[in-house]
Amino acid sequence: MPENPTPASPAPSSPEPAPARYVENKPPRGLYVRVFVYVVATHVLLAFLSLLVIIAKSR
């Protein structure tokens, strides 16, 4: 068994450039809108539940 095995397929003599790929650098705008709505909705829900607790404590 040789110490340095040769690859099964030899490397091409002139490498072809890799095909251009689309790389997305920033998330879509819809993601920002969804995160904003979720954050606002959770804060509104938290405020409502806090209000219920405050009203329940005062009675």
C-alpha positions in Angstrom: 0.0 0.0 0.0 1.6 3.4 -1.0 2.0 6.1 1.6 0.7 8.8 -0.6 -2.3 7.5 -2.5 -3.2 9.2 -5.7 -6.8 10.7 -6.1 -9.3 8.6 -8.0 -9.9 11.5 -10.5 -7.0 13.8 -11.4 -7.5 17.5 -10.9 -8.3 19.4 -14.1 -5.4 21.3 -15.7 -7.4 24.6 -15.9 -9.9 24.9 -13.1 -13.2 26.5 -14.1 -14.6 29.4 -12.0 -17.2 28.4 -9.5 -20.7 29.3 -10.6 -22.0 32.5 -9.0 -24.4 31.9 -6.1 -27.0 34.2 -4.7 -26.0 35.1 -1.1 -28.6 37.0 0.9 -26.9 39.5 3.2 -29.9 40.8 5.0 -33.2 39.2 6.1 -36.4 40.0 4.2 -38.4 43.0 5.3 -41.3 40.7 6.3 -39.2 39.2 9.0 -38.7 42.7 10.6 -42.4 43.3 10.5 -43.2 39.9 12.0 -40.7 40.4 14.9 -42.0 43.9 15.5 -45.6 42.7 15.7 -44.7 39.8 18.0 -42.8 42.1 20.3 -45.6 44.6 20.4 -48.3 41.9 20.8 -46.4 40.3 23.7 -45.9 43.6 25.5 -49.6 44.5 25.1 -50.6 41.1 26.4 -48.2 41.5 29.4 -49.6 45.0 30.1 -53.2 43.6 30.0 -52.3 40.8 32.4 -50.5 43.2 34.7 -53.5 45.4 34.7 -55.7 42.4 35.6 -53.4 41.6 38.5 -53.3 45.2 39.8 -57.2 45.4 39.6 -57.5 42.0 41.4 -55.1 43.1 44.2 -57.0 46.3 44.8 -60.3 44.5 45.5 
